[in-house]
């Protein structure tokens, strides 16, 4: 007999309600982005203007917390800077004075735990290659006497990375057996120690030697700045692969550049406005440097220039583009400025500017 005021629960009805409730729930709730308010209290831009951003190259051997504590001492700015660990391999240092910031940047390369780090001044809109290049001085040796010119030295330095300073004065005595250049070095590439260069007019070949200043540790197998030899991914892969896999890899590596970096073939398709104007070799990748021979932005400007004209004028513009590129064939500095969008290197007569130690690798 049911007690007065109470009724027996309807199990089926309650279960039905629960089922409908679960059905109305989405297992994959639609993600709605959060809009961060555009308010002064949400922005650190003003503070960041006096800061340096950086990243470690070998995180396994560079503890970020220790780096935050130690770098102010190495920079001799202790008490005038504070560091922030942004991730396990990226960091920020906010400095109090502009002259301290400039001093730290001017004395690169910096190392932590003997491995290099990359630093650069903070920028609100980082460019594509931000913190991918190490600004480093390189000594070039064994330059043929008939090619001791700023142009030849720049070209030899470009094999290592994009040259922005050449420390060379041809009108003063030179007591060192090397010339120094400062380059933006792509840290994904090996630290090159030498390069065979063919001389013009049947002059034979010569082995150019390179020494990197201030760089201490690197892998003794792949020569990169990002790992120890016992953690070298190339060496581990070699040990694991069987002979058949190795032969396959060799065939694949034939498509790679001398530095082990993938070089993609750049071709001009038939529907491209530059088809028949420039050839694949002109727009391809330089095997020595691993960089595009013509900046993609420059190619796009050429396309727009041609497409903006009618048939008669279009042919005239096509010929202008063809001639302007061919005229730069023997003008390396012109190629840097007009085809690569790169500032020409600065020539300084201070041959010991920013000079650092060379560390032995034996």
N, C-alpha and C positions, 0 to 999 in steps of 0.2 A: 504494500500500500504506500502510495506516494505521500510524502509529508506535505502538509498544507503550505502553500506559498512557493514551492519548488517544483520544477519540472525536470524530467529525465533528459539529459543532453542528447542531441541528435548527432551522433558520431559521424554519420554520412554527410550531414549538412556542413559540419565544421571542417571535415576533410576536404569537401568540395571548395569551401572558401579558401583554404590554405593552398590548394592546387591552383586556383585562379590567381591568388596572390603571387605565387612563384612564376606562373606563366607571364604575368605582367612585368616581372623583373627581367632585365636584360643582363645576361651573363657578361656581355661586353658593353659596358656603359659607354656611350659616346663621349669621347674626350673633348672638352671645351677649353681652349687655351685661355690662360689668365693674362689679362692686359695690365702690365705694370704701369701705374700712373706716371705721367710725364710731369713730375713735380721736383722742385729743387732738392727736397729732402730724400729723394730716391736716387740722386745722381752723385757720382764720385768723380766727375770729369775734372773739376777744378783741382782736387787733390791729386789726381793721376797725372796732371801736367808736370809735376815734379817727381816723376817716378821712372824706374827702369823695370822692364819685363824681361824674363829670361826662362830658359829651360835647360835641364841637364841632358847630356848625351848618353850617359850610361847610368840609368836610374838604379840598377842593381848595386852599383858601387858608389852612389851619391845620394845619401840619405837627405831628404829635403829639409827635415827639422834641423839637422846639424849644419846644413848649408845656411839656413836662415840665421843661425847663431854665429857662424864663423866668417861669413863674407864681409860684414862691417869691419872686422878686425883687419882682414887682408886689404880692404880698401882704405883703411885708416880714416874712417868716418864714424867710428864708434860714438854713440850718443847723438849723432846728427842724422840718423836714418833708422827706419824700422822696416822689417821684412814681413811678408805675408806669403804663406804657402798656399798656392792656388790649386794645386793637385800634387800627385806624387812626383811629378817631374817639371812642373811650371811654378814660377814664383814671381813676386813683385817686391821691389824695394822703393820706398817713398823717402826721398831725401829732403833735407831742410833747406839746403843752399844750392843755387844753380851751378856755382863753380865746382862743388863736390860732384854733382851729376856729370858735368862735362869732363872732369878729371877721370872718373871711373870709365867712361866710354872711350876716352882717348887712349887709355892704357891697355886696351884689349890685346891679346887673348887672355882671359881669366880662366883659372882652373880651380876645381874643388876635388879634394881627395885624388889629386894628380890627373883627373880626367877633365877635359874641356867643358865649359858651359857656353851657351850662346846668350848674349844680352843685347838689348837695343832700347832705345828711348820709347816710352809709351806713345801710342798713337790711337786716336779715337776710332779710326777706320783702318785696321791693319790691312796691308796689301797682301797679295796672294802668297808671296814667299817670305812673309814675316817670320823671323826666328828660324829660318831654314839655312841661313848662310853665316859663316864665321868670317869676321873681318880680320885677316891675318897677314903679317909680313912674311914674304918668301924670298929666300936668297937663290939667285940663279947663277950657276957656275958653268964653265966650259963654253962660253959664248964665243963663236969664231971671231977673230979679230976684224974681219971684213964686214961684220954685221953688228959692231958695237954702236948701235944707234937707238934712239928712243923708240922708233917705230918697231924695230926688230925685237927689242926687249919687251915691248908691250905685247907683241904677238906671241912670244914665248911664255909670257906670264898668263895670257889668256887660255893657255892649255890647262892651267891649274884652276883658274876661276876668272871672273870678270875683274880686270885691273882698274883700280881707280886712282892709284898714285904710283909714279915711277920715280925712285930716288936715284937720279943720275945727272952728273954734270960732266960733259965731255971736255970742258975747257980747264979742268983742274986735275992735279995728280990723283991717281986712284991707287991706294995702298992695299986694298982688299981684292981677292981673286974672285969676287962675285959682285953682282948688281942686285939691289933690292927692289921689290915691287909689293904693293899692298893689294890684296885681292879679296873678293867676296867668294869664299870657298863653300861649295855645296857639301854639307856634312854627310849626305847620303853616298858620296863618292869616296873612293880610297884616297889615302894620302900618297900621292905620286912622288916617287923619289927620282925618277929619270924619264926621259922621253927621247927616242931616236928621231932626229929631224933631218930631212933631205934638203940639201942646200941647192940654190938655183944654179942654172948654167952648168950642170954637170959637175958641181963642186963636191960631189960625194955626200956623205952623211956624217952626222956628229951626234953624240949622246949628251944631251943637256941634263944637268943635275940640279935638283931642287932640295932645299932645306927649309922646313917650316919653323919659324921662330915661336917660342913660348908653348908649343904643343908638346906635352909630356907623354902620356900613354896613348897607345892605339893597339889594335889587334895585330899580332905578328903574322897572321895568316891572310886575312882579307884587307889589312892595312886601313880599316875604318876606325873612326873615333867613337863608335857606339857599343863596343863589346870587347871583352877579354877573349883570348884565343880559345880557352876551354869552353866558352859559350858562343863561339863563332858559329852562326847558322850555316854558313857555307861548309865549314869543316865537318859539322855534325851531319849535314846532308850527304857529304862525300862518304863518310863512314857507313851510313845506313844504306846507301844505294848499291844495288848490284851492278854487275858489268853491263847488263842490257839497259838498265835505267840510265846508267852513266852515258852510254853511247847516244841515247835519245836526248839526254840533256845537252850533250856537246852540239848536236844538230840545232837545238833550240838556241844555244848560246851564240851560234854563228849569226843569229839575227840581233845580237846585242852589241852594244858599243864596247870599245876597248876597256872602259872602266867598269864593265859589268852592269851598266845601266841600260834598261830597255830603250831602244831607239825606234820609234814608230815611223814607218814610211809615210811621208806626206806627199799626196798626189793631188793634181788638179783635175777635177771631174769635168766632163764635157759641158755640163750646164753652168760651170763657173765662168763668170765674166773674164777671168784671167786665163782661161783655156786658150792656148795658142799664143798668148802674150808672154807668159813666163813658162819655163819648163820645170819638171819635178825636181831637178837638181838644184835649181835656184831657190825653191821654197822648202827644201828638205832640211835635214838635221846635219850639222857639222860633226863628223865622226870624232874629230880631235877634242872638241869642247863639249859635245852632247847638247848643244843649244840650237834652236831654230836659226836658220840663216836669215830669215826675215820675220820680224815680230808679227804675230797674227793681227794686231791692231793696224799695222802698216798695210798688210794685205787687204784688210777690210776697207781702209781708206782708198786704196787703189781701185777696188771693186766699185765703190760708190762714185768715185771720180769718173770711171768709164760709163757706168749706167746712167749718169746724169745728162748724157748727151745723145743726140740723134745719130743716125747711121754715119753720115759724112764726118761729123765732128767726133763721133765715137772712134772711128778708125784713126783719126789724128791723135786722140788721147791714148789709144792703145799703143801707138808707136812711141809716144812720149814716155809712157810707163816702161815699155821695153828698153828704150834707150837710157832712161835714168838709172835703171838697175844695172845694165851692162856697163855703164860709165863708172860704176862704183866697184867693178871687179878688182881693180888694182889700187883701191883706196880704202885700206882697213879702217882708218879713222872716220871716213865718210860713211862706211857701212855701219859703224857703231852709232853714229848720230842719226842717220836717216833711215836705216833699215832695222836697227835693233832698239831704237829709242833709248840708247845708253849715252850718258855723258862721257865725253872723251876723258882719258886719264889726266890727272894733274901731274905735271912734271915739277919735282922739287929738287933743288941743288943741295938740300940737307941730306946727304947720303946715309947718315946714321939716325934719321928721324924715327922715333918710336922703336928703336932697336931693342931686341930681346934675345934671350939665350937660345941656343940650339941644344936640344936634349938628344943624347945618344940612344940608339934603339938596339944595341947589341945585347 
